[in-house]
Amino acid sequence: MGCAHGKCCNRDSSTSDEDAGHHQRGIRPYKNKDGLTQRSLELVHVPSHNFTLQYSSLTQHGYYPDTTDRENQDSFCIKTQIQGNPNVHFFGVFDGHGQYGAQCSNFVKDKLVEILSSDPTLLDDPLKAYNSAFLATNSELRDSEIDDALSGTTAITVLVVGDTLYVANVGDSRAVIAVKDGDRILAEDLSVDQTPFRKDEYDRVKLFGARVLSVDQVEGLKDPDIQHWGDEESHGGDPPRLWVPNGMYPGTAFTRSVGDSTAENIGVIAVPEISIVRLTPSHLFFVVASDGVFEFLSSQTVVNMATAYKDPSDACTAIAGDSYKRWLELENRTDDITIIIVQIKGLSDTLPNWRFHESKRCHCSTTDASEAFGIGCGLAERSKQKSFLAYKILMANDFSAPRTSC
């Protein structure tokens, strides 16, 4: 989803018979590699826990029949060995929206990891550093030459610190981890989409004066007093959006983003929800992807598809291809599609001699800034996993060349 004045402004999301035939003839089949960028298989070792991350990524330009010269507004960033530490690695996907969405997306993917990398408190307090980096990036975007009044980007990022994942989310892109449970492999969401479908997010933006209405409600086709839209899976075609009290803008279908300075006045903020997961041998891989992937594919479907391939490059291609195909079957366009798959190889139960603090639930970022915005710990309340926050990050002497792909 996105801004009503950007990539999701298609009023007729249903598929007519004529459109269906058009799709079947293949307006823009996925085998057409225009706008496709894929990285070959890469790996990085995590010496503190003696395991390896094997990863690949892919971004596919969306198909928009009315604006064929439109830029890919998605971007991604992979940076290994943050601060020269071989145990700290960053994976992020950024989904831009609005007229200057591509510029916002690219600015944020560069600036966020730059700020994280330069923060001396990162390893002592990853939660505080992560939260500060998002807010500082939002501020720098605001002060840049990019017009972010009606443009911005979502951000779904995973920071690997030893055997711990710190997942920071702003918007409706998603991170998912595959967990082996007996003879099953289950998908567990590492993030929760921040949209008006969520009651906590709905209540928060209403406090800022946002009108929450679908496009049909705004245009008078449906009763605006009905403030129930079902769930996101079954009512994604005309979702609830945020509007200023006396205007037909900005129409965002998310409640948090980086940028979107106009929407900030009605509660759209850049404060991330942060979850923490300590990896175990049952964790097989994690996926970081834009909503171009998850619009028509469930988390479990994505995990099932990724499980079928030994090489994450092949898995990225298969998932992106299926996503693209489903967009064309159900819409007259496709969204931009970006995916990173990171396989976890060789992790054992043996722990280094650290001290750990155990919590019954994931931690959330609760800085003064987030408290000022009245943000609850919604993701933490939803988590059923135990999480472990290391008091100290083990430093190793094995430094190989860091890699950056942004």
N, C-alpha and C positions, 0 to 999 in steps of 0.2 A: 504494500500500500504506500501512500505518500500524500503529497499535497494535491488538493483538488485542482490547482492551477498548474500542476506539473505533470508527472508521468501517469497519474491515475485519474485523469479528467475524462475518461471515456464514459459517457453517460449510459450507453447501451452495452452492458456487459453480457447480455444474453447473445446467443448465436442463432442467427436466422438460418433458414434452409439454404439460402444463397451463400451465406458466409461459410456454412458447414461444407458445402461443395467446394468452395474456394480453398478451405483448409485441406481438404482431402486431396486436392490437386497440388498442394504444397506451395503456398505463396513463397515461403522462405524456409525450406527444409533445413534441419540442423546440419546436414552433411555439407551445406554451404558454410565454409569456414571464415567468411567475412566477419571481421570484428572479434575473432576468437584468439585469445592469448592463453597458452597453457605452458606451465613449467614442467620440466622433466623431474623425475624422482630425485629427491635430495634427502640427506639425513644429517643429524647432529647428535653427538653423544652427550649424555648427562652424567659426568663422572661421579658426582656426589652419591648417586644411587645406582650407578653402573647399568643404565639402560639407554636405549637409543630412540630418538624420535625420527620417524621416516615419513616424509610429507611431500605433498604436491598440491598444486592450485590451478584453478582455471577461471577465467572471466570471459563471458560471452556477451557481446553487444546485443541489446534487445532489438526487436523488429517493430518499428512504428511506421505504418504505411503512409501516414500523413506528413511525417518528418523524417525522411530517409537519411538525412545528413546529421541527425541528432547524435551527440556524443554519448559514449558509454559513461553513465554517471556513477557506476560502481568503481571502487578501487580496493586494493588490498595491500597489506604490508606484512612481511615476514622478516623479522630481525633476530638473528641468533647472537648469543653471547652479549647480552645487554651489560653495559659497563665493564666489558672485558671479562665477564664471569661466565665460564662455560656451562654453568647450571641454570642460567636465566635466559629465557627465549620468549619472543613475542609473536603472536599471530593475530591479525585483525582484518575485518572486512567492513567497508564503509559504503553505504548506499545513499547516494546523493539524490536530491529532489528539488524541483523548482527550476527556474530559468538558469540559475547559476549553480545547479546541483553538482555538476562535474568539477567545477572549481572548488566548491566547498569540500567535496569528498577528498580530492587530492590534497588540499591544504591540511585537512584534519589528519589524514593518514600519515603525513610527514611530521606535522607539528606534535601530535600526541606522543609518538614514540621518541621524538627528540626531547620533549620535556621529561618523560619518564626516565630516559637514559641519563639525563643530567641531574636528576634529583638524588642528592646524597643520602636521603632517608629511605630510598626505595627498599632496600633489603631489611632495614630495621622496622619499617612500618609500611608494608605494601598497600594496605587499605587506604591509608592517608595519602600516600604518594599517588595512587591511582585516581582517587577522588580529586585531588588537587590538579592533576594533569588534565583531566576532563574540563574542569572549570577554567583553568588557565588557557587551554586550547580554544574554548568557546570565546573567552575574552579577546584573545589574539585574532581570531577570525573576525570578531566584531570590529576590531581596530584596523583590519587589513583593507585593501582596496576592493575586496570582493563584496558585492551587495548581497547581504544575507537577510534582507527584510522579509522576503518570501522564499528564501532558498536555505538549504541546510543539508545535513546528512545524519543518518543513523550510524551507530558504531557498535559492533560486537567484537570484543577482543578477549584473548586468552593470554595471560602471562604465566609461563611455566617457571617456577622457582623450586629447583630440586624436584621432589616428588609431589609438589602441590600446585594446583591450578587456581589462579585468581581470574575469575571471569567477570568482566565489567561490560554492562550492556546499557545502551541508550537507544531506544527506539524499538523497531519490530523486526530486526534481523535476529539470527538465532545461533546458539551454540548447543550441541548435543553430544553426549558421550555414550559409547557402546559398552555395555556391561554384560559379562558372561555370567549367567545364572543357570547352573546345571547344564542342560543341553540346549538352552535358549540363549539368545543374545538380545538384550533389551535396550531400548533407547531411553535415556534419561536426559531431560532437558536441563541444561546448565544455565539457561536464562528464561525469563518469562516475558513475552511480548508486552510492550507498554502501549496499550491502546485504550480507548474508552470502553471497550468490552469489559475491562477489569473494573470492578466496583471501587477499589481503593484509588485507582487513577482517575476514574470518573468523578468521584467525590472531591479529589484534590483540585482538578481543573475547574470544577464548578465553584469552588471557593474563590477562584481568581476571576470569576465572572464569565467564563466560557459558555457559549451556547453549544450544546452537544446534540447534533441532528445529522441525519443522513442527507444526501443530496436531494432525494425525493421529498423529504420533510422541508428542507429549505425552500424548495421550489413549489411548495404547496400541494404536492401530489399525495402526501400522507400526513396524518395528524401529528403535529409537532409536540403535542402533549404526551404522546406515548414514548416513554423513555426506557424502553426495553427492546433490544435488538437480537435477542437470542445469544448464540455463541459465535465466535469468530469463524469456526470451521463451516458453519451452515449459512452464515449471513455475510460472507466476505464481499459479495458483489456490490452492495450499497451499504458500506459500513458507517457507523456513527463517526462524525468528524467534528472538529472544533472550529467555532466561528466567533468572531468578535460580537459584542452585544447588538450593534446596529449596522452590521455590514455583511457582505457575502464573501468574506475572506477570513483566515487563510485556508480553511478547509483541510487541515491536517488530520490524517487518520491515525496518528500516533500522538502520544502525550509527552514524549521526551525526544530531544534531538540536540545536535550541536548546530548552532546557527539559528535560523528562524526567529530573528529579533522581534518581529511583529507578534508572532505566536507566543513569545515569552511573556507578553503582557497578559495572556489568558492562561498561564500556567505551564506552557511547554518549556521544560528545563533541560539542562545538560548534566544534571547530577546523575551519575550511574548507579544502578543496582549492582552490587558486587556479591558473587557467591564464591565459596572456597571449597575445593574438593581435594582431598589427599588421595593420590593414586594408589591403587592396589593391583595385584596381578590379574584381577578380574576385569580391569579396565583395558579394553582392546584398542580403541581409537576415539578421537573426537573430531567433530565436524564443525566448522565455522562457515556460515553462509548467509547471503542476503535473502530477503524474502522472495526474490525471484525463484529461489529453489523451493521454499516452504509454502508458497501460495497454494499450490495444488498437490504437494507431497507432504505427508505427515512425517514427523520425526522418526517414527518406527520404520516407515517405508524407506526413508533415506538410509537409515542404519542397515536395513535388510539388503539394500542394493550395494552399499559399500562393503558389506561382509562377503559378498560374492566374488570380490576381486582381491588378489594378493597385492597387486600394485595400486597404490592410491591414485596414480595418474589415470589408470583405466577406470577406477571408481568415479573420479571426478568427471570424466568424459561421459560415462553412462548416466550419472545423475543429472548432469547439465542437459544431456540430450533428451532424457525423459521429461524433464521440466519444460524444456522448450517445446516439445511435442504437445504437452498438455495445455500449455498456454494457447497454442494455435488451434487446438480442438475446442477450447472453451471461450476464447476471446478473439478479437480481430487484430491482436498484436501479441508481443511477448515483452516481458520485463527484461532488464539487464539481469544476468545470472552470474553470480560469483561464488566460488566454493573453495575451501581449503580442507583437506583431510590429513590428519596427523595420526599415524599409527604409533603405538607404544610397544616397543620391542624389548624383551629381556628384563622386565621389572620383576624383582623377587620380593618375598615377604621380609627379608632381612633389612633392618633399619640401621642407619648409622647411630652413633651414641650421642643423640641430641635429647633435649627435653622437649616435650610437646604439651600444649594445652589442648584438651579435648572439649569439644562443645557438642551439644545435642542437635545443633542446627547450623546452617551456614551463617556466616557473619555478613552483615551489611555495612556499608559505609554510613556512618552517622556523625559527620562533621557538623560544625556550627552552621555551615551553609545549608546542608540538607535539612537540619532541624528548623532553620529559619523558613524553609519552604514547606514545612509541615509534612515531610516525607516519612511514611512508615516503613517498617522493615518487611515489606510484602513478600519479597523473594525468600527471605529467611524463614518466614512463617510457613511458606509452602514446602520447604525442603524437609525431607525425611532422612537425609543422609547425615552421618556424623562427619564433622570436619575437624581437621587438625591444623593448628596454626603454629608453625615453628617459631620458637623464641630466637633462634639463631640460624642463619643460613651457612651451611658448610662451604667453605671456600676450597677449591682444589687448585693444584699447580699445573694441571694439564690444559694449556691454552692452545687451541688451534685457531685457524683464521676465522673470525666472525663473518657472517653473511647477512646482507641486507637486500631485500627485494620489495621495494615500495613503489 
